[in-house]
Amino acid sequence: MSYHEAPSIAALDAPRLDQDDRPTLRFVTCGSVDDGKSTLVGRLLYDSKTLFDDQLDALASESKTAGTTGGDLDFALLVDGLQAEREQGITIDVAYRFFATKLRRFIVADTPGHAQYTRNMATGASNADLAVVLVDARKGVITQTRRHSHILSLLGIRHVVLAVNKMDLIGFDGDRFAAITAEYLTLAGQLGISQVQCIPVVAPDGDNIVAASTRMPWYTGPTVTAYLESVDVAGDVSQRPFRLPVQWVNRPHADFRGFCGRIASGAIATGETVTVQPSGLRTRVARILTPGGERDRAAAGESVTLTLADEIDVSRGDVLTAGSAPLVSDQLAAHLVWFDDEAMVAGRRYLLKCGTASTGAVVATLKHSIAIDTMAQESAATLDVNQIGYVHLNLDRPLVFETYRDDRDMGSFILVDPISHRTAAAGMIDLSLRRATNIHWQRGAVDKSMRARLKQQRPCVLWFTGLSGAGKSTIADLVDRRLAELGRHAALLDGDNLRHGINRDLGFSNAERMENVRRVAEIAALFVDAGMIALAALISPFRSERELARQRLEAGEFIEIHVATPLAECERRDPKGLYRKARAGELPAFTGIDQPYEAPQAPEITIDTSELSSEAACERIIGYLREHHYL
Amino acid sequence: MLDVPTVAESSLPGRAEGEPLRTSHLQRLEAESIHILRETAAEFRKPVMLYSIGKDSSVLLHLAMKAFHPGKPPFPLLHVDTTWKFREMIEFRDRRARELGLDLIVHTNNDGLSQGIDPFRHGSARYTDVMKTQALRQALDLHGFDAAIGGARRDEEKSRAKERIFSHRSAAHRWDPKNQRPELWSLYNTLLAPGESMRVFPLSNWTELDIWDYILVENIPIVPLYLSAPRPVVERDGALIMVDDERMPLRPDEEPRMRSVRFRTLGCYPLTGATTSDAATLPEIVREMMASRTSERQGRMIDRDSPASMERKKAEGYF
């Protein structure tokens, strides 16, 4: 069944494959500017004989011209890859480096030390098993050390190597080393970092990196390399219940429907019962396809394709589960590390990505921020870039997750700003705020399909989007009338009219525009539940908001109609005189003038009223509804 | 990947006799790459896979076939053809696309072609910009691809080491290395504004040795140029250049000689240096790799312009 032909084992180079069983340890390095992180990593690469001759030659020549070591080998140059970094002599982004020793392979994330780049450190730590924290022996534990260690603990790092660097500059003073060690152990204890190894080093000279230093005979512990080769960081997600976030539904032909994803935890075998969350539907696993062929069992970490015994509804974002139930809720509490220059504001909407699921999310409340230096909880109204906070989130729909403590894959999320598309925050789920049983939807005895049958139509939303003056309301009104003539049941939701009623409290800031769209989407969805055809006509300038509206409905229920009249034509018509006012500066943030309009990328219907009359547009839409069996 | 348990070979239940011996290390890399490929297919409107015919592309294609098995990858292959590739590469490309039944798009910068841009007269920097970087941008714009999957690895080069797995490009195809989106866990921010696109690198965490190990274990077809054979070469500026066709102008003192050589990377033949080698089988290549004292990019002329040349080319849209 597998795609490739199995090669003959005899053709393989057996001794090589034995060596390949070396496990991989992923670690992150962190410390303040000039503590010597890049030098330490460069030294590890150099001493592990990972470097090639041409790279060593390049290092020697660059050390002379760009080095900061007076012509000696500048190991930091091996790691500081970007031109701006070499010019400034600092690291400005995460670099991933690979090296191996006889016992292990290593992937190092080298991260910057300045305060404004905390997000990069969190990034490097998110996939690490262990952290190497550097401190300058002259300075000891400083604010940056506390800050980084706090982020490490939030991101679930339980193993830290404290490398006390530049021991040569304090005359290899063992008492000073002991004092720094004691101070750091206290900090680590407060943070729940359970395993700490403190090692005195001189990174440029290699003392205690690979070889034990002869200059610090009082230190009898392991070298950095020896410790990294032997430390046991194994977690045990394979013993946890089975969880498979569905990434992709594979339907190459009518006889095959497979659900693809990487198993987050646990194991599964053919014939076992799985529950689809959040729907709660149950079935059995029919087949397990893996990259190595068909098998009867698969475990955490593997990318697999499962087929199921019954034809049940499963789509991307759902989670196949077995054993104890996961958490399912639309309200949760989490720690956030804020990344965006634009501060977090309670009440603003973001797009949340967790596993393979995406949903709209609002920060309901910021419970407190955490003072990074003292770990104290402080009350706050906003989170600024690089701040950490504890929040309650309200989600648009129920999410399947675990706490971050239990499962890093199922308990982590990112928040994306729906307008700038920047990754605004990283989140670690602390707990579910509602039990799943409380939020199962009230299902009446009369359901949507029964109502639709009564009305002899397939309910849907016709979502008219486009610039002000494009002709959205005019066409929607014609379609509404035409549907009435045909004896169908429709409801018209006009953006302007709704702003006189349910949306009276909303202005035109980005946040309020998003809320406007959300409310209209919710109302439209209620009409669809009632078996109606809802016509929503509003500018709705942001693609992500329209996508959220689409996600609020079932597949095929959202028909996006782009009324794509060009800006110049809209401005020429200017039926309400708004463009004139906007050009005169009287209407700030007017869509098309000083606010972007994000045109749909793949609307179901596109209409340009400079080419098509409103009547013809109406007939095209009715034609579409007939063709696709809505009518 | 944190906490992903190693699936020990001996404890893999259900593995039938004769199934390939697979190491946990390669399995982990494979699982991660397949996860990335499926995310790309699920999250983008119109993805494409850049197929450069080299060993990394061969691995990438193999992974894509597995990721969507028993279906086919839901995206076409795109080859940017400079018209200066080794002839054996083109033969291999067409044969593989036919064998696997995949949709292959070949794009050449016809403006560059009609201007007669060639690597000998115009120098590698100008040639690379016109026939590779500009050509790639043309092809992406022409077809409206919003995600381009490539086989770059972080161990290749210093600026690659800082590239994200999902790497954002502006509407002008520019990479802004100082303003990259943070990438945490296995969560990828795939949102794009109109005209913007994503470059996706599923092999980010593979090393050159991993690539060869995987080719060996999975028996993946590769262009024969990777294996040593007698080939006509001249020594030019310290590199061994294969005289692949009559378009290569020979200098007065140059006389092509048959030498036993192979290539560690493949590209345009005038810009790709060969290494002398007797490694004519995959296991021999892997053994040679283990003992190697030079990096694979050494054979590439285009990285040598200056230490920051790759970073600059990438910012301009080069892969």
Interface residues (C-beta under 8 A of the other chain):
Chain A: M1 S2 Y3 H4 E5 A6 P7 I9 A11 L12 D13 R16 L17 D20 D21 R22 P23 T24 R26 F52 D53 D54 Q55 A58 E62 A66 L78 V79 D80 G81 L82 Q83 A84 R86 I92 D93 V94 A95 Y96 R97 F98 R105 I107 R119 N120 A122 T123 S126 N127 A128 D129 G156 A234 G235 D236 V237 S238 Q247 W248 N250 R251 P252 H253 F256 G258 C260 G261 R262 L289 P291 G292 G293 R295 D296 R297 A299 A300 G301 E302 S303 T305 R316 F339 L351 K353 C354 T356 R408 D409 S412 F413 I414 V416 P418 H421 R422 T423 A426 S544 E598 A599 Q601 A602
Chain B: M1 L2 D3 V4 P5 T6 V7 E9 L12 P13 G14 R15 A16 G18 E19 P20 L21 R22 T23 S24 H25 L26 Q27 R28 E30 A31 E32 I34 H35 R38 E39 A41 A42 R45 H62 L63 M65 K66 A67 F68 H69 P70 G71 K72 R154 D155 E157 K158 S159 R160 A161 K162 P177 K178 Q180 R181 P182 E183 L184 W185 S186 L187 Y188 N189 L191 L192 A193 P194 S204 N205 T207 D213 L216 V217 E218 N219 I220 P283 V286 R287 M290 S292 R293 T294 S295 Q298 P307 A308 E311 R312
